[in-house]
Amino acid sequence: MAPILTKYKAAAVNAEPGWFDLEESVRRTIYWINEAGKEGCKLIAFPELWIPGYPYWAWKVNYQESLPLLKKYRENSLPSDSDEMRRIRDAARANKIFVSLGYSELDLASLYTTQVLISPSGDILNHRRKIKATHVERLVFGDGTGDTTESVTSTEIGRVGHLNCWENMNPFMKAYAASLGEQVHVAAWPLYPGKETLKYPDPFTNVAEANADLVTPAYAIETGTFTLAPWQTITEEGIKVNTPPGKELEDPRIYNGHGRIFGPDGQNLVPHPNRDFQGLLFVDIDLDECHLPKSLADFGGHYMRPDLIRLLVDTRRKDLVVHEGRANGDVAYTRTVDRVGLSTPLSVLSPVADGDNQA
């Protein structure tokens, strides 16, 4: 689809999620969608695992300490075929806005680090899952399947893509997105400690500044895309609910102030938020500004040599259980987006609760 709108306003969320509370998480999601809508935005980008917040405690505690937190986290994760998701889709439709939403997706008995791209009509344009949870995240989340790999969708506001956390560092994921002609990218980030917390031998790779100011602009430069980097923040109350009894409470400010937006040539387009900022970062997007960076280095086109280097991508779903079709001997597969109930159009608009209009 050729973009209909080449110039428009977009927003990246730099705010605290509703920790361990699905209802509060949904309310905050709808609140920020409404705020972006009031500002005339055509796209809003949420951080990784915005619902019900990133499980950063998994990096801080031992197995026994993690169990109460893990149980509560699972209980408040978001099933895709749920009234909560339909309320969020309703909000997108009410505001006529594209929404890139990151959430902990509860699918049967497993959790996935999931993103959806919701259209201004409230329909799901893309449903994807992080291909590999990072380090201790693997104790919480499963891996995406082939049919939840693709990140880029052709829309009326351009070819919009989104990836989670260190997927934005993954050269294979970047190459795949570039091959699809991505123009606007959501580099969704979780809660991340700052460099003042770094202790050897933990690598600099694993602090916020490396990812906000190295990985994210590198993505913009290498793909020639407007790159929005929404980030989670945390308050003293958030620290308390994420800390097991007996553990020392951290200073929440070490985690805040990392939201970014970069142009397709890697230039920073918004002032860095201060550590107390809770809100939206706005950017005016002009898709024509992608032309010259891509003309210099289009790694999805003229600046590559497919006769020398090619990337093999398998987007088929591999089911745990497959059903053989006796009539013709084939095997029937069900798309993940169908199985989790996201491919059904949003047909009935439900009113947004008044409580969803408060930060």
C-alpha positions as CSV (number, residue, x, y, z in Angstrom):
1,M,0.0,0.0,0.0
2,A,1.3,3.4,-0.9
3,P,1.1,5.8,2.0
4,I,-1.7,8.3,1.9
5,L,-0.3,10.4,4.7
6,T,3.4,11.3,4.3
7,K,3.4,14.0,7.0
8,Y,1.8,13.5,10.4
9,K,2.4,13.6,14.1
10,A,3.4,10.6,16.2
11,A,4.0,10.0,19.9
12,A,6.2,7.7,22.0
13,V,5.1,6.8,25.6
14,N,7.6,7.6,28.3
15,A,5.6,6.6,31.4
16,E,5.0,4.2,34.2
17,P,2.9,1.1,33.6
18,G,0.3,-0.3,35.9
19,W,2.5,-2.8,37.7
20,F,0.9,-6.3,38.3
21,D,-2.5,-4.8,37.7
22,L,-4.2,-5.7,34.4
23,E,-7.2,-3.3,34.9
24,E,-4.9,-0.4,35.8
25,S,-2.6,-1.2,32.9
26,V,-5.5,-1.1,30.5
27,R,-6.7,2.2,32.0
28,R,-3.3,3.8,31.5
29,T,-3.1,2.4,28.0
30,I,-6.4,4.0,27.0
31,Y,-5.5,7.2,28.8
32,W,-2.3,7.7,26.7
33,I,-4.1,6.7,23.5
34,N,-6.7,9.4,24.3
35,E,-4.0,12.0,25.0
36,A,-2.3,11.2,21.7
37,G,-5.6,11.5,20.0
38,K,-6.2,14.9,21.5
39,E,-2.9,16.1,20.1
40,G,-3.8,15.0,16.6
41,C,-1.3,12.0,16.5
42,K,-1.8,9.3,13.9
43,L,0.5,6.9,15.7
44,I,1.3,6.1,19.3
45,A,4.1,3.7,20.4
46,F,4.1,1.9,23.7
47,P,7.2,0.2,25.4
48,E,8.0,-3.5,25.5
49,L,5.7,-5.4,27.9
50,W,3.8,-2.2,28.8
51,I,1.0,-4.4,30.1
52,P,1.4,-5.3,33.0
53,G,4.9,-3.8,33.2
54,Y,8.4,-5.3,32.5
55,P,9.4,-8.0,35.0
56,Y,12.7,-6.4,35.8
57,W,12.6,-8.1,39.2
58,A,13.6,-11.3,37.4
59,W,17.1,-9.8,37.1
60,K,17.2,-9.0,40.9
61,V,15.9,-12.0,42.8
62,N,16.5,-15.7,43.2
63,Y,14.1,-18.4,42.3
64,Q,12.2,-18.6,45.6
65,E,11.9,-14.8,45.8
66,S,10.6,-14.7,42.3
67,L,7.6,-17.0,42.7
68,P,5.0,-14.7,44.3
69,L,5.9,-12.0,41.7
70,L,5.8,-14.4,38.9
71,K,2.4,-15.7,39.9
72,K,1.0,-12.2,40.2
73,Y,2.5,-11.3,36.9
74,R,0.9,-14.2,35.1
75,E,-2.4,-13.5,36.7
76,N,-2.3,-10.0,35.3
77,S,-1.0,-10.7,31.8
78,L,-3.2,-9.9,28.9
79,P,-5.1,-12.6,26.9
80,S,-5.4,-11.4,23.3
81,D,-9.0,-12.6,23.0
82,S,-10.3,-10.6,26.0
83,D,-12.6,-7.7,26.9
84,E,-9.5,-5.8,28.0
85,M,-7.9,-6.0,24.5
86,R,-11.2,-5.1,22.9
87,R,-11.4,-1.9,25.1
88,I,-7.9,-0.9,23.9
89,R,-8.9,-1.6,20.3
90,D,-12.0,0.5,20.9
91,A,-9.8,3.4,22.1
92,A,-7.7,3.2,18.9
93,R,-10.9,3.4,16.8
94,A,-12.4,6.2,18.9
95,N,-9.2,8.2,18.3
96,K,-8.6,7.1,14.7
97,I,-5.0,6.3,15.6
98,F,-2.5,3.5,14.9
99,V,-1.3,1.9,18.1
100,S,1.9,-0.1,18.6
101,L,1.2,-2.0,21.9
102,G,3.6,-4.2,23.8
103,Y,2.2,-6.6,26.3
104,S,2.7,-9.9,28.2
105,E,0.4,-12.2,26.2
106,L,-1.2,-15.0,28.1
107,D,-1.8,-17.8,25.6
108,L,-3.1,-21.0,27.2
109,A,-0.5,-21.6,29.9
110,S,2.4,-19.7,28.3
111,L,3.5,-16.1,28.3
112,Y,5.0,-14.3,25.2
113,T,6.6,-10.9,24.7
114,T,4.1,-9.7,22.2
115,Q,3.4,-6.6,20.1
116,V,0.3,-5.7,18.0
117,L,-0.2,-2.9,15.5
118,I,-3.8,-1.8,15.9
119,S,-5.4,0.2,13.0
120,P,-7.5,3.4,13.3
121,S,-10.5,1.1,12.8
122,G,-9.5,-1.0,15.8
123,D,-8.4,-4.0,13.8
124,I,-5.2,-5.9,14.2
125,L,-2.7,-5.4,11.4
126,N,0.2,-7.2,12.9
127,H,0.6,-9.7,15.8
128,R,4.2,-10.6,16.6
129,R,6.2,-12.1,19.4
130,K,9.8,-11.6,20.4
131,I,11.7,-14.4,18.7
132,K,13.9,-15.1,21.8
133,A,13.6,-13.9,25.4
134,T,16.8,-12.3,26.7
135,H,18.8,-14.1,29.4
136,V,16.7,-14.4,32.6
137,E,13.5,-13.4,30.7
138,R,13.5,-17.0,29.4
139,L,12.3,-18.1,32.9
140,V,9.2,-16.0,32.2
141,F,8.5,-16.0,28.5
142,G,8.3,-18.4,25.5
143,D,9.7,-17.9,22.0
144,G,7.7,-16.6,19.1
145,T,6.8,-18.9,16.2
146,G,7.5,-18.4,12.5
147,D,4.1,-16.8,11.8
148,T,4.7,-14.2,14.6
149,T,8.1,-13.0,13.2
150,E,7.3,-10.3,10.7
151,S,7.6,-6.8,12.1
152,V,6.7,-4.5,9.2
153,T,3.2,-3.6,7.9
154,S,2.3,-1.5,4.9
155,T,-0.2,1.2,6.1
156,E,-1.7,4.5,5.0
157,I,1.0,6.2,7.1
158,G,3.9,4.3,5.6
159,R,5.6,1.0,6.2
160,V,5.5,0.7,10.0
161,G,7.5,-1.8,12.0
162,H,8.2,-2.6,15.6
163,L,10.6,-4.8,17.6
164,N,11.2,-5.5,21.2
165,C,14.3,-4.6,23.2
166,W,17.4,-6.4,21.9
167,E,15.7,-7.4,18.7
168,N,16.6,-3.8,17.7
169,M,20.2,-4.8,18.1
170,N,19.8,-8.1,16.1
171,P,21.4,-7.6,12.7
172,F,19.2,-10.3,11.1
173,M,16.0,-8.7,12.4
174,K,17.2,-5.3,11.0
175,A,18.1,-6.8,7.7
176,Y,14.6,-8.4,7.4
177,A,12.9,-5.1,8.3
178,A,15.1,-3.2,5.8
179,S,14.2,-5.8,3.1
180,L,10.5,-4.8,3.6
181,G,11.2,-1.1,3.1
182,E,10.4,0.0,6.6
183,Q,10.0,3.8,7.0
184,V,8.8,4.2,10.6
185,H,10.1,2.0,13.4
186,V,9.1,1.5,17.0
187,A,12.1,0.3,19.1
188,A,10.2,-0.7,22.2
189,W,12.2,-0.8,25.4
190,P,11.5,-2.0,28.9
191,L,12.6,-0.6,32.3
192,Y,16.4,-0.3,32.2
193,P,18.9,0.8,34.9
194,G,21.3,3.6,34.1
195,K,25.1,3.4,33.7
196,E,25.6,4.5,37.3
197,T,24.6,1.0,38.3
198,L,27.1,-0.8,36.2
199,K,29.3,-3.3,38.0
200,Y,32.0,-5.3,36.4
201,P,31.8,-7.8,34.8
202,D,28.3,-6.8,33.6
203,P,28.8,-5.4,30.1
204,F,27.9,-1.8,29.2
205,T,25.5,-3.4,26.7
206,N,23.2,-4.0,29.6
207,V,22.5,-0.4,30.7
208,A,20.0,2.1,29.4
209,E,22.4,4.5,27.8
210,A,23.9,1.9,25.5
211,N,20.5,1.1,24.2
212,A,18.9,4.6,24.2
213,D,21.9,6.3,22.6
214,L,23.8,3.7,20.7
215,V,21.5,0.8,19.7
216,T,18.4,2.9,18.8
217,P,20.1,5.6,16.6
218,A,22.1,2.8,15.0
219,Y,18.8,1.2,14.0
220,A,17.6,4.5,12.5
221,I,20.8,4.9,10.5
222,E,21.1,1.4,9.3
223,T,17.5,1.2,8.1
224,G,16.9,4.9,7.2
225,T,13.8,5.0,9.3
226,F,12.1,7.4,11.8
227,T,12.7,5.5,15.0
228,L,10.6,6.0,18.0
229,A,11.9,4.6,21.3
230,P,9.2,4.4,24.0
231,W,10.5,3.5,27.5
232,Q,9.0,2.5,30.8
233,T,9.6,4.6,33.9
234,I,9.1,3.8,37.6
235,T,8.2,5.7,40.8
236,E,8.9,4.9,44.4
237,E,5.5,3.1,44.6
238,G,6.5,1.1,41.6
239,I,9.7,0.1,43.2
240,K,7.9,-1.1,46.3
241,V,5.5,-3.4,44.4
242,N,8.4,-4.9,42.4
243,T,10.6,-5.6,45.4
244,P,10.2,-8.7,47.6
245,P,10.1,-8.3,51.4
246,G,13.4,-7.9,53.0
247,K,15.1,-6.5,49.9
248,E,16.6,-3.0,49.8
249,L,14.5,-0.5,47.8
250,E,16.3,1.1,44.9
251,D,16.2,4.8,43.9
252,P,13.6,4.9,41.0
253,R,15.5,7.7,39.2
254,I,18.2,5.3,38.0
255,Y,15.7,3.8,35.7
256,N,14.1,7.0,34.2
257,G,14.6,9.5,31.4
258,H,15.6,7.3,28.5
259,G,12.8,7.9,25.9
260,R,14.2,8.9,22.5
261,I,13.1,9.6,18.9
262,F,15.6,9.6,16.0
263,G,15.3,10.7,12.4
264,P,16.2,8.4,9.4
265,D,19.8,9.9,9.4
266,G,20.2,9.1,13.1
267,Q,19.8,12.6,14.4
268,N,18.1,13.0,17.8
269,L,14.7,14.8,17.2
270,V,13.4,15.4,20.8
271,P,15.0,16.7,24.0
272,H,15.9,13.9,26.4
273,P,13.2,13.7,29.0
274,N,14.2,14.5,32.6
275,R,14.0,11.7,35.1
276,D,10.7,12.8,36.6
277,F,9.0,13.1,33.2
278,Q,5.8,11.0,32.7
279,G,4.2,11.6,29.3
280,L,4.4,11.5,25.6
281,L,7.3,12.5,23.3
282,F,6.0,14.0,20.1
283,V,7.6,14.0,16.6
284,D,6.5,15.4,13.2
285,I,7.1,12.7,10.7
286,D,7.8,13.4,7.0
287,L,8.3,10.2,5.1
288,D,10.1,12.1,2.3
289,E,12.9,12.6,4.7
290,C,13.7,8.8,4.4
291,H,14.6,9.2,0.7
292,L,18.2,10.5,1.0
293,P,19.4,8.3,3.8
294,K,18.0,5.3,1.9
295,S,19.5,6.5,-1.4
296,L,22.9,6.5,0.2
297,A,22.5,3.1,1.9
298,D,19.4,1.0,1.3
299,F,20.4,-2.4,2.8
300,G,17.0,-3.8,1.6
301,G,17.7,-2.8,-2.0
302,H,20.5,-1.3,-4.1
303,Y,23.2,-1.4,-1.3
304,M,23.1,-5.2,-0.9
305,R,24.4,-8.1,-2.9
306,P,21.9,-11.0,-2.8
307,D,24.1,-13.0,-5.1
308,L,26.7,-13.0,-2.2
309,I,24.7,-12.7,1.0
310,R,21.1,-13.7,1.6
311,L,18.9,-14.1,4.7
312,L,16.5,-17.1,4.9
313,V,13.3,-16.3,6.8
314,D,10.8,-19.1,7.6
315,T,7.5,-17.6,8.6
316,R,5.5,-20.8,8.8
317,R,4.0,-21.8,12.1
318,K,5.2,-25.1,13.6
319,D,2.4,-26.5,15.7
320,L,2.9,-28.8,18.7
321,V,0.0,-30.9,17.4
322,V,-0.9,-31.1,13.7
323,H,-4.0,-32.6,12.2
324,E,-3.8,-34.6,9.1
325,G,-6.4,-34.0,6.4
326,R,-7.7,-37.5,5.6
327,A,-9.4,-36.5,2.4
328,N,-6.2,-35.3,0.6
329,G,-3.4,-36.3,2.9
330,D,-2.3,-32.7,3.8
331,V,-1.7,-31.2,7.2
332,A,-3.9,-28.4,8.5
333,Y,-2.3,-25.4,10.3
334,T,-4.0,-22.6,12.2
335,R,-2.4,-19.2,12.1
336,T,-1.5,-17.9,15.6
337,V,-3.3,-14.6,15.1
338,D,-6.5,-16.7,14.3
339,R,-6.0,-19.0,17.2
340,V,-5.6,-16.2,19.8
341,G,-8.7,-14.4,18.4
342,L,-7.1,-11.2,17.0
343,S,-8.0,-11.6,13.4
344,T,-11.7,-10.9,14.0
345,P,-12.6,-7.3,13.0
346,L,-13.7,-5.0,15.8
347,S,-17.4,-4.8,14.9
348,V,-19.0,-3.2,17.9
349,L,-17.7,0.0,19.5
350,S,-18.0,0.0,23.3
351,P,-17.9,3.2,25.3
352,V,-14.6,4.0,27.0
353,A,-15.0,4.1,30.8
354,D,-14.5,7.5,32.5
355,G,-11.8,6.1,34.6
356,D,-9.7,5.5,31.5
357,N,-9.3,9.3,31.1
358,Q,-7.0,9.8,34.1
359,A,-3.2,9.4,34.2
